[in-house]
Amino acid sequence: MWVLMWYDLLLSLKKDKSTVVCKKFGDPVLPVLIILCFSCPFFQGIINMGTSENKLCFDLLQERTCTAFTSVLNSMRLKGTHQSLQEMVAVYGVLHMALTLCFLLQLTQPDMLLMEPSLLQYPDWKGHCFLREEVAKFLSEHCRSPVPLKAENMVVMNGCGSIFCAVAAVLCDPDDAILIPSPFYGVITEDVDLYSGVKLYCVPLDSEVSESDARPFHLSAEKLEHALERAKKEGVNVRAVILVNPHNPLGEIYTAEEMTSFLNFAKRHELHAIVDEVYMLSVFGEDFSFHSVLSLERIPDAQRTHVLWGLSKDFAMAGVRVGTVYSENRDLVQALDKLGNFHGVAGPLQRQVAQLLKDKEWLNEVFLPENRRRLKKAHQYVAAQLTKLGIPYLHRGAGFFIWADFSKYLKEQTFVEELCLWRCFVKHRVLLSCSQAFSCSSPGWFRIVFTDQQRHLQLGLFTICLKNRPELAAGEDPTQLDVFKELLDRARI
């Protein structure tokens, strides 16, 4: 927080274009800030480019939930005209108080909170009917379902992690397995094993392009078939397959034809298909289009197809903890109802989410298009810097992250060396997620989250740039002091 405040203060002090400019990133104060971050013990902290959270749209959500202080905030917005640091810090203090009052006032906005007795009593554990109805309408529209989705097929829980946990417990017995293409979001391993003892069985995707693989980490129904056959030979009882679309961490968007082939595979072997579409509205690439499983005219095995979605990603609300699953399998829905006692969402929060989903004008004309625009801009910035650094990456148009290949900086192509590289980044206060966290079969790949303010991205990428040398494999950079001395000399010009 203090580092970012200093960043804003330094930005406001720049007088003209003669201010020293960092050649690599074009920022006039970044060299000074980097020196402060790494040399002064007062500046401590981590530049987090590892946690998949959307931090680009807080202002949009704030405007939607509390408008009383908009004019106040606008009138007090910093414009770089203040003459002293004392004045600027004072303005920051007043802004902080105004923002705090704004949060308090949001609870009085009539459309966002109505404290009815029913909201304070035990709910339907599948979720209040009014919320399930709104989610069904919302997904019918945005998934382009050929027929309206039914609220009775919807279950609401406190996040998609809880849904993975509950669905695995319902569909599987202890020590059963679920197929999942790897790399994949590693926390799913903990979710399905939490109180059901279900294991994941990986379907490794190759990072190299070959005759059979037109693109890196390509998933096909044939690979699913081979993995299932291998599992059977090993005596593993596979009950389901997890399909993530858009994919985390690859950012891959599977076509309707590809998803249909995966679902047909599941149908042939009577496997349940758990389809995670939590990033479905976070598609920003002009050359990419997303097709929900729920948009198919005919789902190959609707009774064994269960679709997950939530607010954490597409609505930039990771802390709200609202996830949904849609299934036409009545037995599954009823079983999840029994487990809802462990994974419920507070009644007042359910009503707030329902009110938000009702506001189609704001969602379709303000939030969603602006969110996509900001995602695209942030992605372009990070992708451009990786290109300058000569770091290969997958060019995809969805999600909050870029899957980048740092393998050329490993002394040996091993996960031990990858961990050394990861520790080097952490040592220099940049947190990335390495391929081991995603059960990737190829070492050296890292997930870089770009959904943060540009000043955060500049700090993180500048640090990666400084450490982007062969010495990385040893976890040290002997030229670090010389680099900072050079930056300091530039800053004093």
Steps between C-alpha positions, in 0.01 A plus 500: 500500500774748597701409192202577277427827680858610442461398139198729463678782678807471281285493188335824602834674547628452147536842341543437129624257241859568600449281807716192481320216324557131553591380151352156540157596629464869425421599859672812640493397865527123486881490546470706818223280632691179421798630697277591794335157494823304504730716709288661770376272781193725536369371168406136553254279317439277201385590151232233464472383139402150607147525642226496236290796609357779286606828659416715200134577563459602861403851394215368284362288781539789741305732272224241470462441873559850634446818300455751779868593513579494129500876467712535812760254373510665158555842651787367713671287235873571478601688189870554572457869581582489873820673603612293798505142622323612817205631299482184296509272803222709655287455190563124513377501859177677410452266205538203732235637735265568210547147369432353843179700528411386151521136604284571803243680290475215251313303765223759485451488123138384463554259211799324656365408839154426628511333839203266491449240777535214251857609422598450863351153533617160379477505119444240237850348499504499121478878520203733534253456215526867396877467451481172310241654271722800427806281441295282263388807303852643495661179377221441247593832343878489523541129430260539206298203611256383228232463768467692830692339783293387797554631850415158641815362335719764663696468827674794666792454740776710651739481206586254226758336726217389726308375198795289384523362852129416525462364146799268547351371825167427331630339180792299637598263774826538694806423283302532179660727242406785269682557172641850454725636224825642637615767556197599707406728789670315784256583779248265337715217639425614853135572423411150385706330770379713792233275648439245228850360445464527121820513295582673174646302212697721264477508122841654417504759222825545308658844476659415165327524164502174306327333207214397727495825700435812297558726799677478838308329782236381255218291647319242289247225559772252401717612791207456735449148362866409550499635856186307590644180356820553700302562818305177455824303457621651826183395676372856544122542503422816301156646557514842333702745292561870576502738202603862558395745229643764473800322642705586806801542467523468121235756408387252234147533361362174368265512204147363509619210285785419739276516805246276327772244429605505866139456613451214255807333650343532845170360372667197339655405832208611719713761674363815656631819336568782746536811283660805662404818310595748771691722251229497232444878502871581529566442129654814351686390187341614175611179328352276768140407572362295785220245468348372820401137531157637587479656153506162327178403326541154644732407786620141436418381854311774684444282807875469553602855402535758778604860427670727755510880502551767765555869574863479611655546157250654256371747758837571665352390833730227628416591859122478458508118474202416283520205262233309307458165332236419240393139453193325365578205726239525774677246720817710494310820579322338794825354633671841477206643691593270792858629494395865467498534877882502484528737205216753531503866399365764739143609422570876473791430266282281282257785460777745409628263233148455364456876476831531319403234245167675441674818388541396136552852375800559727642151440470501121574865430749590773666225700550210259624699197725718715635196682588337167666819380716520812587130483613543142710807579671336797566184299649699214732683738639186664521313169697786346750499786545123478563537128766763569664267750496215249288278724266266305139482611162369389303769322143447616205733550339395827560495872719712725839352418768420247668159491867583436801280432809579712659160435803646321610646834518160667843338527330166456146427385388378841239607752778547757651770282155649442455529875837680523379750242171546686690562824716755324192696394358480852833610646479809284138552607308384196254213544421287195345154482730232358397199294530259795200673660296397195632141467657593168718233337750756364717704743565871454150631430359775721155656526515880504182673618448833323168615650648766723567873481775585254729637771500153661572335167783743429665423832471126454609490137786741560629269772464198271694698240785567744515134595461376143854361470673161505596564863136446584556126516737548791249719678738798501577800283852633566436813290207613713688776683644632174154507345355695791795737502439569132130558564581734789741699283230533233246613754731778620534652154 
